[in-house]
Amino acid sequence: MNKKPTIAFLINQFYNTYNNIIWRNVVEITKKRKDLNLLFFMGKELLTPYRGDIHYNSIYSLINKNVIDCVIIGAPTGTFVENEVFTNFIKKFEPIPVVTFAFQAENYPAVLVNGKKGIIEAIDHLVNVHNVRNIAFIKGPEYSQEAHERFEAYLEGLKKHGIKFDENLVVPGNFAKDRGYNGAKEIILERKLLPEAIICANDEMALGALNFMIEQKIPVPDKIKIIGFDDIVEVKLCYPPISSISQPFKQQMEKVIEIALNLIEGKEVEKVTILDTKFIPRTSCGCFENDEESTKLEFYEKYDVQPLIKMSETLIDKLTENLDFYFENTIKSKDDDFINYCRYALNLLFLENVDTDSFKERVSNFIANKIEFYKNDETISKLGNEILNKFRVIVKDYEKRIAINTIFLERNQRITLELIGQELSTSFNLRELASNIKRHLDELGIKNFLLCLYEGKVKWDKRIDYKIPEKARIILDIRDGKEIKHKNNIIKTENLFPKDFLSGDNTQGAIIPLFFSKEQFGYFILYPLLPDNLIYETIQKYISNSIKGYKLITSEKSIKNKLIETAKKLKEANKQIEKLAILDELTGLYNRRGFMTIATHLIELARRRKRDFLLFYIDMDKLKYINDTFGHKEGDVAIKAVSNILKKTFRQTDILARFGGDEFVVLAVDCSIDELSAVEERLKNNLDSYNETSVKKYSLSFSYGVAPYDRDKFHSIYQLLEEADRNLYRAKHAKHKK
């Protein structure tokens, strides 16, 4: 081939651990290769029910044969659609070759895992080892092939052991943690059943089920045993550690990449590759976890961070040369010379940014060989085992400290991103936006960045298909930190980027759509990839907000001949821009930023003029229940209803705000503590009136705390909020007691 092939990998939902593991394995497998480019197309699940997410999927419509040589797509993208719909979506990429994983579509090579084997092994284990026969099951999404296979395996496992199937022990699920929680709740609290064990179709739901057991004080594994599927990192680190069915993620992704390259080269490939799963027993099913397991976890997988650079064998060789000296010294003096030396070596490797896996493996093998060598000397053999156990302890301690350090680094990066984002989201001029992006790229570790805006409107069929304009305009093109200027900055969207944009031995990049609500703007591409992949969506939102602000302004400037009218509309556009920054989109109330700005001014005014006011901190009750039971759309209806009750209760001069989620704040201006009872009565009457006339299957309620302004006690709005929050807590506690 004359050029390096470019593979498109469809990825979604980074806050889902399964997708995160897939991402990191693909990155790790392909980063050493010099024979391909890899582009992650960062969309969401097709027809996702989560509000606002669906328009990420416009990015899939940019995949075309001019740029992409093979497409890799996995089951998560089709979680919420029927197999036929998913298959038809995949067919749209033809004639580009396609590889699927965790899902089999007609005529496309697929890499699957034998989930049935792991589920049956788990049931065998429960029956044969723990004498458990009353086994419940929380299913996966309705349209998922893998979910169906796992449920069928459950039925087969029961039949194998002569256990009668009981439909009351099975509840629907969707691979999300909250569904595991609610599934366990449905079985135990609503159906009044307490099975001996629950098998969940994935680990996320198993974690949710465990949270429910902890909340209800049902001991695991004594009263009930829990088993998940996927063997993600969280199930190894929670307490108790959850038994799970392990998927060979790395092997699966290696095979997917291998098939993709073979298809590009025109080689024959296997129609279906099936890899085995394995049941891993842990404490949650009544088995003690192998202490060595967490030691053997790869650092980057365990703590969800990018791996360190590959080891410097020279430095590690030098450090391991001294092991024998310190080991023999410890045998003679019975002190901790050997362990202290290992601790020193680990710290040195960390400071040098060297991967410690090789050193840890060498030390473990060295100690094991010494124990074998001295096996006839009971004293030395015993000491050797003590040294091995101490080494495992310092390794765990080392990894914990590294994890804490990583958390601080990621937190600092997100703080930096927040500060950058505030600047980007108020750049309502494309030239200013491009300048600000360019200035901050280096702080985020981004060396190459391309920002393109569509020349025309994107058409959407209200389901899956987006018709992208034929052309896009390059707003910013950065290569190795330097801006590239184009005489003609218009490109065809079928080309995605200037032909030499992806350069270097190995390019791993991400392409992300830019949109605001239903309005599509364009896309940006960046590489190399960032260590914290949640940052991509944050950058996307900041840039999209800025472009929306720009469009609001430029749309008002289109009327050139009517100066007075234009001036009025420009003023109105500015107000709209200000509202974007200070108003809550759902309720129309002020958001946290708007409230804090106005309240800070009012509290200073009240202090000077000796005026009174009351601060109400209000918390909706049971919003989670409404979301979980009736859906997030109904949750939004409930939030709006509460905001309307507050508007009806308080005066136009009062400051009402939604702080986020289920929290509201009201600043009642010129209102003293003597008037509190009257306000509370209005609030109660308006709430009762709503519930009496509502046709909803739920009632609204909320708790609140009140803080009257005391100019001698409170000097800032933050202090007043803290006081109101404390009173809110007391109110909720009192309500809970009743």
Secondary structure by P-SEA (a helix, b strand, c coil): ccccbbbbbbccccccaaaaaaaaaaaaaccccccbbbbbbccccccccccccccccccccccccccccbbbbcccccccccaaaaaaaaacccccbbbbcccccccbbbbbcaaaaaaaaaaaaaaacccccbbbbbbcccccaaaaaaaaaaaaaaaaabbbbbccccccccccaaaaaaaaaaacccccccccbbbbccaaaaaaaaaaaaaacccccccbbbbbccccccccccccbbbbbbcaaaaaaaaaaaaaaaaaabbbbbcbbbbbbbbbbccccccccccccccccccccccccccccccaaaaaaaaacaaaaaaaaaaacccaaaaaaaaaaaaaaaaacccaaaaaaaaaaaaaaaaaaacccaaaaaaaaaaaaaaaaaaaaaaaaaaaaaaaaaaaaaaaaaaaaaaaaacccaaaaaaaaaaccccccccbbbbbbbcbbbbbcccccccccccccccbbbcccbbbbbccccccccccccccccccccccbbbbbbbcccccccccccccccccccaaaaaaaaaaaaaaaaaaaaaaacccccaaaaaaaaaaaaaaaaaaaccccccccccaaaaaaaaaaaaaaaaaacccbbbbbbbbcaaaaaaaaccaaaaaaaaaaaaaaaaaaccccbbbbcccccbbbbbbccccccaaaaaaaaaaaaaaaaaaaccccbbbbbcbbbbcccccccccaaaaaaaaaaaaaaaaaaaaac
